[in-house]
Amino acid sequence: MNIFDEKRAELEKHEFMMVGQHGVYCPSSRNPAKPALDLQAVLAGMEGAKALIQSVMEELRVQRDAERS
């Protein structure tokens, strides 16, 4: 397992813990199964940032592998 895989697993673990806590403590009054609207916007931003970071990490991994070859 390389460093990218280690950090990805750690990030996903903590993200799951935090999102789960907010979903429990900040339910929407309209739909209790979903978090409040302001929290939904924050979570969407976090998902976008996560996708961006993952794509950059993958690109760096590909470049590093290409340099090794």
PASEBA-1860 file (N, C-alpha, C; in nm, 3 decimals):
! residues 69
1> MNIFDEKR> 0.086/-0.118/0.000/0.000/0.000/0.000/0.090/0.124/0.000 ~ 0.065/0.215/-0.093/0.147/0.336/-0.098/0.084/0.447/-0.014 ~ 0.153/0.557/-0.002/0.110/0.668/0.084/-0.024/0.725/0.041 ~ -0.050/0.728/-0.090/-0.178/0.781/-0.138/-0.294/0.695/-0.091 ~ -0.276/0.564/-0.097/-0.382/0.474/-0.051/-0.404/0.487/0.099 ~ -0.295/0.500/0.175/-0.307/0.516/0.320/-0.386/0.642/0.355 ~ -0.350/0.754/0.294/-0.417/0.880/0.326/-0.560/0.881/0.275 ~ -0.587/0.819/0.161/-0.722/0.813/0.108/-0.812/0.737/0.205
9> AELEKHEF> -0.765/0.625/0.255/-0.844/0.545/0.349/-0.868/0.625/0.478 ~ -0.765/0.695/0.526/-0.778/0.775/0.648/-0.878/0.889/0.628 ~ -0.870/0.958/0.514/-0.962/1.067/0.485/-1.106/1.017/0.478 ~ -1.127/0.906/0.408/-1.262/0.853/0.396/-1.318/0.809/0.531 ~ -1.233/0.753/0.616/-1.276/0.711/0.751/-1.325/0.832/0.830 ~ -1.244/0.939/0.834/-1.281/1.058/0.911/-1.400/1.129/0.848 ~ -1.404/1.134/0.715/-1.517/1.199/0.649/-1.647/1.125/0.683 ~ -1.644/0.994/0.680/-1.762/0.914/0.712/-1.807/0.941/0.855
17> MMVGQHGV> -1.711/0.948/0.948/-1.747/0.975/1.087/-1.811/1.112/1.102 ~ -1.754/1.214/1.039/-1.806/1.350/1.054/-1.941/1.367/0.985 ~ -1.953/1.316/0.864/-2.081/1.329/0.792/-2.190/1.256/0.866 ~ -2.157/1.139/0.918/-2.256/1.062/0.993/-2.303/1.137/1.116 ~ -2.212/1.204/1.186/-2.250/1.279/1.305/-2.342/1.394/1.269 ~ -2.310/1.467/1.162/-2.394/1.579/1.124/-2.532/1.532/1.078 ~ -2.537/1.420/1.010/-2.666/1.367/0.966/-2.756/1.333/1.083 ~ -2.695/1.291/1.194/-2.773/1.255/1.313/-2.813/1.378/1.391
25> YCPSSRNP> -2.722/1.471/1.409/-2.748/1.586/1.496/-2.811/1.705/1.427 ~ -2.812/1.709/1.295/-2.866/1.823/1.222/-2.966/1.779/1.116 ~ -3.074/1.710/1.153/-3.169/1.666/1.051/-3.250/1.783/0.995 ~ -3.300/1.764/0.873/-3.385/1.864/0.810/-3.525/1.854/0.870 ~ -3.589/1.969/0.891/-3.725/1.966/0.944/-3.824/1.917/0.838 ~ -3.789/1.937/0.710/-3.877/1.891/0.602/-3.862/1.742/0.577 ~ -3.740/1.693/0.583/-3.715/1.552/0.557/-3.612/1.505/0.660 ~ -3.657/1.440/0.767/-3.565/1.399/0.873/-3.456/1.302/0.826
33> AKPALDLQ> -3.474/1.239/0.711/-3.374/1.145/0.661/-3.254/1.218/0.600 ~ -3.268/1.348/0.572/-3.161/1.428/0.512/-3.115/1.535/0.611 ~ -2.988/1.576/0.600/-2.941/1.686/0.686/-3.005/1.819/0.644 ~ -2.992/1.919/0.730/-3.047/2.052/0.701/-2.988/2.107/0.571 ~ -3.062/2.198/0.507/-3.023/2.249/0.375/-2.885/2.315/0.376 ~ -2.855/2.392/0.479/-2.723/2.455/0.482/-2.613/2.350/0.493 ~ -2.640/2.245/0.567/-2.543/2.138/0.580/-2.530/2.060/0.449 ~ -2.639/2.046/0.377/-2.633/1.979/0.246/-2.539/2.055/0.151
41> AVLAGMEG> -2.545/2.188/0.156/-2.457/2.269/0.072/-2.311/2.250/0.112 ~ -2.284/2.246/0.241/-2.148/2.224/0.288/-2.098/2.086/0.246 ~ -2.182/1.986/0.262/-2.144/1.850/0.224/-2.119/1.839/0.074 ~ -2.199/1.908/-0.006/-2.177/1.907/-0.151/-2.042/1.969/-0.184 ~ -2.008/2.077/-0.115/-1.877/2.140/-0.135/-1.763/2.047/-0.094 ~ -1.782/1.975/0.014/-1.682/1.879/0.058/-1.665/1.767/-0.043 ~ -1.774/1.720/-0.099/-1.767/1.614/-0.200/-1.692/1.663/-0.323 ~ -1.718/1.788/-0.364/-1.647/1.845/-0.478/-1.498/1.857/-0.450
49> AKALIQSV> -1.464/1.903/-0.330/-1.323/1.916/-0.292/-1.257/1.778/-0.287 ~ -1.329/1.681/-0.233/-1.276/1.546/-0.226/-1.249/1.491/-0.366 ~ -1.341/1.511/-0.457/-1.323/1.464/-0.595/-1.202/1.531/-0.660 ~ -1.186/1.660/-0.636/-1.072/1.733/-0.691/-0.940/1.679/-0.636 ~ -0.934/1.661/-0.506/-0.813/1.609/-0.443/-0.782/1.469/-0.493 ~ -0.884/1.385/-0.506/-0.862/1.250/-0.555/-0.809/1.251/-0.698 ~ -0.861/1.339/-0.781/-0.815/1.344/-0.920/-0.670/1.393/-0.926 ~ -0.634/1.489/-0.844/-0.496/1.538/-0.842/-0.402/1.429/-0.789
57> MEELRVQR> -0.444/1.358/-0.684/-0.362/1.250/-0.631/-0.342/1.140/-0.735 ~ -0.447/1.108/-0.809/-0.437/1.006/-0.912/-0.342/1.053/-1.024 ~ -0.353/1.178/-1.063/-0.265/1.233/-1.166/-0.119/1.229/-1.120 ~ -0.095/1.265/-0.994/0.041/1.259/-0.940/0.093/1.116/-0.937 ~ 0.006/1.022/-0.903/0.046/0.882/-0.901/0.083/0.834/-1.040 ~ 0.004/0.872/-1.141/0.032/0.834/-1.279/0.165/0.893/-1.324 ~ 0.189/1.020/-1.292/0.316/1.084/-1.328/0.433/1.016/-1.260 ~ 0.417/0.984/-1.133/0.524/0.917/-1.059/0.553/0.780/-1.119
65> DAERS> 0.449/0.705/-1.152/0.467/0.574/-1.214/0.533/0.585/-1.350 ~ 0.499/0.689/-1.424/0.560/0.709/-1.555/0.708/0.743/-1.544 ~ 0.744/0.819/-1.441/0.884/0.853/-1.418/0.967/0.731/-1.379 ~ 0.905/0.639/-1.309/0.974/0.517/-1.264/0.997/0.421/-1.380 ~ 0.913/0.430/-1.483/0.924/0.336/-1.594/1.035/0.371/-1.691
END
